[in-house]
């Protein structure tokens, strides 16, 4: 079935370092792709999304490009801050409503 | 908008007791989802409502779990009787039916359930 595989964590970085979290997907159609972020003790929040091939989603300095040829949607940020410490989930929309989430990647940014 | 509201935020109960989790979706959203999050299984969709009608309950683990949506602004997830393996964080999420964000789910803060 349709699913996503994302890089396992945890990931620990220093402030101002470059962050990349890999995400690849398997899907029969052309799904919408998402990155959600979960800060400690909170629910998931949409970080960015892309709905078709070559679309780039961006928000809060994070970017991800929908690559159909490599079935990937890697998340990147050029200079992370302590406040970016969170769990990041890659997801794809299956059919009309269902989201299939990856396992989540825990990111810790040290000052 | 206030966002999705869930109550209680934390619930500790003993095995065999009934547990009721509550959710108020964002006003104007017509889709509502209940998820369960555990370390072992990640995020699992339990049930999906559209216009207050349950559309997909294939994720409900067993008959001990039930969910209702009596109106557009309220939903409950009930576990009776509860078991220790039900311990998890339960999230409610909602989606709008018009606009450019119909594919986006807005999550509540979750209810952390501990069954002793």
Interface residues (C-beta under 8 A of the other chain):
Chain A: X32 X34 X36 X41 X42 X43 X44 X45 X46 X49 X51 X89 X93 X97 X98 X99 X101 X102 X103 X104
Chain B: X4 X31 X33 X42 X43 X45 X48 X50 X55 X56 X91 X93 X95 X103 X104 X105 X106 X107 X108 X109 X110
